């Protein structure tokens, strides 16, 4: 027997009616509006999914635009060297094409000292108090106290590491043969070069000795305990000698960093910095592909056929047209004066080989694009990048002017980056109010509608629960009444039958 919300169960025993089914059907009829509301909410949820998909595509487009918005990001270079193994090169977009020469005169090295050996690394070296190991590194004087109860070579190394962990490392190395060990306390500077040398080494610990004679002015060790001397790296670049504390040379050539790998004062190598036009072209291709992904998604959402109806969950949503208008304006609204004064043919996407199709997507004429890249890379890059930087004239945050560049040069990719920023930011309205940006406003509207639906469903469900309980009570009363009438009728029938006998 079915049981309803009130916990009562009735089955039409007295009336002969299928009261459970009747109540169930009546409740189902009253539940139809809830089903309709839930279906409407599901549509809103699908729309949110569509908006999030569009948001992901837009953000990917912005990532590709950022890669083409500045010279450092957009321009790529490669280094070609005459000799391998002398130096390794890294180059950024701020470099300039050109030829150079390099001679690595000296590699940077790390300062390292070893105390005289002892027979055991686990035997205390002293029983006296107040003994120390002293040294100076990077301008810091260290005096490491040695506890007689913990004065093994291992203990001393641990104490030094605790005290001078930022500047050097202390280790214990056995340099002897199996039956004739020779344990040595080794101090190794953490930095290379002359400034990181370990100086003023002294030990008052019994049995821990060292000749701490400093190297000469030429960097040649004067003590057998000075295993390697901390030296600076020297190189001659384009005839100019440069010095560094490490083997990495940055700031010598703009946008180029080289790491010295081997030294030969008598050998000169040549290297050239050349534009990596294939990498530049790939960034343009990536930008076009990301743009087309947005437009294709918008087109797919906007199709309507008699047979299938609307093609997407965002059909008719103003968000699609707003997005298309915003990103299209960023790439194609070039000032007319710029176009008129363009004698070289680099002022718009169309003149470098990127044309707009009827559906709004872009197509690249590979031959034309290659020619433009080959003829004038600087002019090609200037179309995309913002060379003079962004200046909004001090506009307040969250105002429309905040995203407007007041300088002479903006660059299409940089303009697109800001246009997309504006889709996800907020603007200040009158009276201190905040105007939600495009995506936030649309998402907030839909989520608000879904919350309203939840409230309506709750109200209707409360009514249905009450309505069901009322039906059960009423049908229970009906069954009770019919039961009484049936009982009375049976009594009358029995009485009449007794009189007739």
Secondary structure, DSSP 8 states (H G I E B T S, - for coil): ----TTS-----TTT---HHHHHHHHHHHHHHHHHHHHHHHHHHHHHHHHHHHHHHHHHHHHHHHHTTSSHHHH--EEEEESSSSSEEEEE-TT---EEEEEEEEE--BEEEEE---BS-SSS-----SSEEEEEEETTEEEEEEE-GGG-SHHHHHHHHHHHSTTTEEEEEEE-SBTTB--EEEEEEEEEESGGG-EEEEEE-STT---------TTS---STTEEE--B-EEEEETTEEEEESSSEEEEEETTEEEEE----TT--EEEEEEE-HHHHHHHHHHHHHHHHHHHHHHHHHT-EETTTEE-STTTT-HHHHHHHHHHHHHHH---HHHHHT-SSS-SSTGGGTEEE-TTS-EEE-HHHHHHHHHH-HHHHHHHHS-TT----TT--TTSGGGG---SS---HHHHHHHHHHHHHSEEE-GGG-EEE-HHHHHHHHHHHHHHHHHHHHHHHHHHHHHHHHHHHHHHHHHHHHHHHHHHHHHHHHHHHHHHT-
